């Protein structure tokens, strides 16, 4: 299974930074008995591995070589590939840039690298269907993509709606190989080229597609703002799982991260 991580954004809400926002230190990990900072995107990589991904694709902009240097070609037993998004053309463009590496036979997980959420194994609850969303309850769904359900079937995704009909927002999602290609084909039609994944999903549903919402998320924080950063630090302090707990030690390769051992704690 692939995990696709769109990481080409500028991070303007939390600038100025001297590095990519995906490498913002949040929380810590232990390396050789010494506690060290943990990059925010490591939390998503770890959660994808827990969810079954054995390959990760970072979609980066041309100026984000520091992500490649940091992660290298392997992390936690998962191989890592990189695809370049020449300019920030939205989430859909970033996701489907990965089509050149993910192939036609494996399911795909997608998450946002500047978020931290719990439980850390929640991706494993997503079913093997065309499209399923991992949902989280939030106080201000108007800032996110709220997902309206009928039972567990997705009826609509309300993209940053001022008065959303649901307080459950998606934090990550899974597509089957078929679902990925169907959504990509729809997005590539001349009348679409959606920037937001939610609007593409609404069109997919209108054309007879189906999606499932899974309400197993408990807490969700967007670390892309200073307030979100503070909230994430507080959240990590209140969780028993304070850092990527499947990871022990920091691998060493010329490119950055190489082999890292997975352990159960």
C-alpha positions as CSV (number, residue, x, y, z in Angstrom):
1,X,0.0,0.0,0.0
2,X,1.1,3.5,-0.8
3,X,0.9,6.5,1.5
4,X,0.8,9.8,-0.4
5,X,1.9,13.0,1.4
6,X,1.2,16.3,-0.4
7,X,4.1,18.5,0.9
8,X,4.5,21.2,-1.8
9,X,2.6,24.0,0.0
10,X,4.4,27.3,1.0
11,X,3.1,27.2,4.6
12,X,2.4,30.9,4.5
13,X,0.3,30.8,7.7
14,X,3.3,29.9,9.9
15,X,6.2,31.7,8.0
16,X,8.9,32.9,8.3
17,X,10.7,29.5,8.6
18,X,14.2,28.7,7.5
19,X,13.0,25.2,6.4
20,X,10.0,23.4,5.0
21,X,7.0,23.6,7.3
22,X,6.7,19.8,7.2
23,X,10.0,19.7,9.2
24,X,8.7,22.0,11.9
25,X,9.8,20.4,15.3
26,X,6.8,19.3,17.3
27,X,7.2,17.1,20.3
28,X,10.2,14.7,20.5
29,X,11.6,11.2,20.0
30,X,14.4,9.3,21.7
31,X,17.5,8.5,19.8
32,X,20.2,6.4,21.4
33,X,18.8,7.3,24.8
34,X,18.7,11.1,24.0
35,X,15.5,13.0,23.5
36,X,15.5,15.0,20.3
37,X,13.0,17.1,18.3
38,X,10.5,15.3,16.0
39,X,9.4,16.8,12.7
40,X,5.7,17.2,12.4
41,X,5.4,15.1,9.2
42,X,7.0,12.1,11.0
43,X,3.7,11.7,12.9
44,X,1.8,11.2,9.6
45,X,4.5,8.9,8.2
46,X,4.3,6.7,11.3
47,X,0.5,6.7,11.2
48,X,0.5,5.6,7.5
49,X,2.9,2.7,8.4
50,X,0.5,1.7,11.2
51,X,-2.3,1.8,8.6
52,X,-0.6,-0.6,6.3
53,X,1.6,1.5,4.0
54,X,4.9,0.0,3.0
55,X,5.7,2.8,0.5
56,X,5.5,6.5,1.0
57,X,5.4,9.2,-1.8
58,X,6.2,12.8,-0.8
59,X,4.9,15.3,-3.4
60,X,7.2,18.3,-3.0
61,X,7.9,21.6,-4.7
62,X,11.3,22.1,-6.4
63,X,12.6,24.2,-3.4
64,X,11.9,21.5,-0.8
65,X,15.0,19.4,-1.1
66,X,15.4,19.5,2.7
67,X,12.5,17.0,3.0
68,X,14.4,14.6,0.8
69,X,17.6,15.2,2.8
70,X,15.7,14.6,6.1
71,X,13.8,11.4,5.2
72,X,16.1,9.8,2.6
73,X,14.9,6.7,0.9
74,X,13.4,4.7,3.8
75,X,11.7,5.3,7.1
76,X,10.4,2.7,9.6
77,X,10.7,-0.1,7.0
78,X,8.8,1.8,4.4
79,X,10.5,2.8,1.1
80,X,10.2,6.5,0.2
81,X,9.8,8.1,-3.3
82,X,9.5,11.8,-4.2
83,X,7.5,13.4,-7.0
84,X,7.8,17.1,-7.8
85,X,4.8,19.4,-8.1
86,X,6.2,22.4,-10.1
87,X,3.8,24.9,-8.6
88,X,1.2,24.9,-5.9
89,X,-1.9,24.0,-7.9
90,X,-4.0,22.6,-5.1
91,X,-4.5,19.3,-3.3
92,X,-6.0,17.4,-6.2
93,X,-3.0,18.2,-8.4
94,X,-0.6,17.2,-5.7
95,X,-2.4,13.8,-5.0
96,X,-2.6,12.8,-8.7
97,X,1.0,13.8,-9.4
98,X,1.8,10.6,-7.5
99,X,0.0,8.6,-10.2
100,X,3.4,8.0,-12.0
101,X,4.7,5.9,-9.1
102,X,1.7,4.4,-7.3
103,X,0.7,2.1,-10.1
104,X,-2.7,0.5,-10.8
105,X,-2.9,-2.3,-8.3
106,X,-2.4,-1.0,-4.8
107,X,-4.6,1.1,-2.5
108,X,-3.5,4.6,-1.5
109,X,-3.6,6.5,1.8
110,X,-3.6,10.3,1.8
111,X,-2.9,12.6,4.7
112,X,-1.8,16.1,5.5
113,X,1.8,16.4,6.8
114,X,1.2,19.5,9.0
115,X,-1.5,17.8,11.2
116,X,-1.3,15.7,14.3
117,X,-4.2,13.4,15.2
118,X,-5.2,10.5,17.5
119,X,-5.6,7.6,17.8
120,X,-2.4,7.0,15.9
121,X,-3.6,3.6,14.5
122,X,-6.9,5.0,13.2
123,X,-6.0,4.6,9.5
124,X,-6.2,0.8,10.0
125,X,-10.0,1.2,10.6
126,X,-10.6,2.4,7.0
127,X,-12.3,-0.3,4.8
128,X,-11.0,-1.5,1.5
129,X,-13.5,0.3,-0.7
130,X,-13.2,2.9,-3.5
131,X,-13.0,5.8,-1.1
132,X,-13.2,6.1,2.7
133,X,-12.6,9.0,4.9
134,X,-11.1,9.0,8.5
135,X,-13.3,11.6,10.3
136,X,-12.6,13.7,13.4
137,X,-14.9,15.8,15.5
138,X,-13.8,19.5,15.7
139,X,-15.0,22.7,17.4
140,X,-14.8,24.8,14.2
141,X,-15.6,22.6,11.2
142,X,-16.0,25.8,9.1
143,X,-12.2,25.9,8.8
144,X,-12.0,22.4,7.3
145,X,-13.8,20.1,4.9
146,X,-16.9,18.9,6.8
147,X,-18.3,15.5,5.8
148,X,-22.1,15.0,5.9
149,X,-23.1,11.4,6.3
150,X,-26.3,9.3,5.8
151,X,-25.5,6.3,8.0
152,X,-21.8,5.8,7.1
153,X,-22.3,6.8,3.5
154,X,-20.9,10.2,2.5
155,X,-23.6,12.5,1.2
156,X,-21.6,15.6,0.7
157,X,-18.3,17.3,1.5
158,X,-18.7,20.9,2.5
159,X,-15.5,22.7,1.8
160,X,-14.8,25.4,4.3
161,X,-18.5,26.1,4.6
162,X,-19.5,29.0,6.8
163,X,-22.3,26.9,8.4
164,X,-21.5,23.3,7.9
165,X,-24.1,20.6,8.6
166,X,-21.6,18.4,10.3
167,X,-18.8,18.8,12.9
168,X,-17.0,15.8,11.5
169,X,-14.1,16.7,9.2
170,X,-11.8,14.4,7.2
171,X,-8.3,14.2,8.4
172,X,-7.1,11.4,6.0
173,X,-8.6,9.0,3.5
174,X,-8.0,5.8,1.7
175,X,-8.7,5.0,-2.0
176,X,-8.6,1.6,-3.6
177,X,-6.5,1.3,-6.8
178,X,-9.7,1.6,-8.8
179,X,-11.0,4.5,-6.8
180,X,-7.8,6.4,-7.2
181,X,-7.9,6.0,-11.0
182,X,-11.6,6.8,-11.2
183,X,-11.1,10.1,-9.2
184,X,-8.0,10.9,-11.3
185,X,-9.9,10.4,-14.5
186,X,-12.7,12.6,-13.3
187,X,-10.3,15.3,-12.2
188,X,-8.6,15.3,-15.6
189,X,-11.8,16.1,-17.5
190,X,-11.7,19.6,-19.0
191,X,-14.6,20.9,-17.0
192,X,-13.1,19.9,-13.6
193,X,-9.4,20.4,-12.5
194,X,-10.6,20.9,-8.9
195,X,-8.3,22.6,-6.5
196,X,-10.0,21.0,-3.4
197,X,-10.5,17.3,-3.0
198,X,-13.9,17.9,-1.5
199,X,-15.4,19.4,-4.6
200,X,-14.0,16.6,-6.7
201,X,-15.6,14.0,-4.3
202,X,-19.0,15.8,-4.6
203,X,-18.8,15.5,-8.4
204,X,-17.7,11.8,-8.0
205,X,-20.8,11.1,-5.8
206,X,-23.1,12.9,-8.3
207,X,-21.8,10.6,-11.1
208,X,-22.7,7.5,-9.0
209,X,-19.5,7.0,-7.0
210,X,-19.6,6.0,-3.4
211,X,-17.6,6.9,-0.3
212,X,-17.7,5.8,3.3
213,X,-17.1,8.0,6.4
214,X,-15.5,6.3,9.5
215,X,-15.9,8.2,12.7
216,X,-12.9,6.7,14.6
217,X,-10.9,9.9,14.9
218,X,-10.8,11.5,18.4
219,X,-8.6,14.6,18.2
220,X,-7.2,16.5,15.3
221,X,-4.9,19.6,15.1
222,X,-3.8,21.6,12.1
223,X,-0.2,22.6,13.0
224,X,0.0,25.1,10.2
225,X,-0.7,28.2,12.4
226,X,0.9,29.4,15.6
227,X,-2.3,28.7,17.5
228,X,-2.4,25.2,16.0
229,X,1.2,24.7,17.0
230,X,0.5,25.5,20.6
231,X,-2.5,23.3,20.6
232,X,-0.5,20.4,19.1
233,X,2.1,20.7,21.8
234,X,-0.6,20.6,24.5
235,X,-2.3,17.6,22.8
236,X,1.0,15.6,22.7
237,X,1.6,16.3,26.4
238,X,-1.8,14.9,27.3
239,X,-1.4,11.7,25.2
240,X,0.3,8.6,26.4
241,X,1.6,8.3,22.8
242,X,3.7,11.5,22.9
243,X,5.9,10.8,19.9
244,X,6.0,8.4,17.0
245,X,6.1,5.3,19.4
246,X,6.7,2.7,16.7
247,X,10.0,4.2,15.9
248,X,13.3,3.6,17.8
249,X,16.4,5.5,17.0
250,X,17.3,7.7,14.0
251,X,18.7,5.9,11.0
252,X,21.8,7.3,9.3
253,X,22.3,7.6,5.5
254,X,23.9,10.2,3.3
255,X,20.5,11.4,2.3
256,X,19.1,11.6,5.8
257,X,16.8,8.9,7.2
258,X,17.5,5.4,6.1
259,X,16.5,2.2,8.0
260,X,14.5,2.7,11.1
261,X,13.3,-0.3,13.2
262,X,9.6,-0.7,14.1
263,X,8.9,-1.8,17.6
264,X,5.7,-2.4,19.6
265,X,5.5,-0.5,22.9
